[in-house]
């Protein structure tokens, strides 16, 4: 996916889950793994991303809400 395609999708404000299967289809022949980041806040989102073709999920900012001390 090139920069022009990405900016087109962002201008339409399309969410992660509708976009993910198209990205997976675009890179499926190249062997590039698709790692999803952003908007995944629980186990259901994690499972949904994997079901839609992602090879991995990057989590982290959700833990920012937790009390560390």
C-alpha positions as CSV (number, residue, x, y, z in Angstrom):
1,X,0.0,0.0,0.0
2,X,1.5,3.3,-1.0
3,X,1.3,6.7,0.8
4,X,-1.4,7.9,-1.6
5,X,-3.7,5.0,-0.8
6,X,-3.2,5.4,3.0
7,X,-4.0,9.1,2.9
8,X,-7.1,8.3,0.9
9,X,-8.4,5.9,3.5
10,X,-7.5,8.3,6.3
11,X,-9.4,11.2,4.6
12,X,-12.5,8.9,4.6
13,X,-11.8,8.3,8.3
14,X,-12.2,4.6,7.8
15,X,-11.7,2.5,11.0
16,X,-9.2,-0.2,11.6
17,X,-11.4,-3.3,11.1
18,X,-12.9,-2.4,7.8
19,X,-9.5,-1.5,6.4
20,X,-7.6,-4.6,7.8
21,X,-8.8,-7.3,5.3
22,X,-8.0,-5.1,2.4
23,X,-4.4,-4.5,3.7
24,X,-4.0,-8.2,4.3
25,X,-5.1,-8.9,0.8
26,X,-2.7,-6.3,-0.7
27,X,0.3,-7.7,1.0
28,X,-0.6,-11.4,1.1
29,X,1.7,-12.4,-1.9
30,X,4.7,-10.4,-0.6
31,X,5.2,-12.2,2.7
32,X,5.0,-9.0,4.7
33,X,3.4,-9.6,8.1
34,X,0.5,-7.3,9.1
35,X,0.8,-6.1,12.7
36,X,-2.2,-4.2,13.9
37,X,-1.8,-1.2,16.3
38,X,-4.3,1.3,17.7
39,X,-7.8,0.9,18.8
40,X,-7.4,-2.6,20.3
41,X,-8.5,-2.3,23.9
42,X,-9.6,-5.8,25.0
43,X,-9.4,-9.5,24.1
44,X,-12.3,-9.3,21.7
45,X,-10.5,-6.7,19.6
46,X,-7.4,-8.8,19.7
47,X,-9.2,-11.9,18.5
48,X,-11.1,-9.9,15.8
49,X,-7.8,-8.5,14.4
50,X,-6.4,-12.0,14.1
51,X,-9.6,-13.3,12.6
52,X,-9.4,-10.6,9.9
53,X,-6.0,-11.7,8.9
54,X,-3.5,-9.8,11.1
55,X,-0.4,-11.9,12.1
56,X,0.1,-9.9,15.3
57,X,-1.4,-7.2,17.5
58,X,0.6,-4.4,19.2
59,X,-0.9,-3.4,22.5
60,X,0.3,-0.9,25.1
61,X,-1.5,2.4,25.5
62,X,-4.4,0.8,27.3
63,X,-2.1,0.0,30.1
64,X,-1.4,3.6,30.5
65,X,-4.7,4.0,32.3
66,X,-3.7,1.6,35.0
67,X,-2.3,2.7,38.4
68,X,1.4,1.6,38.5
69,X,2.3,2.7,42.1
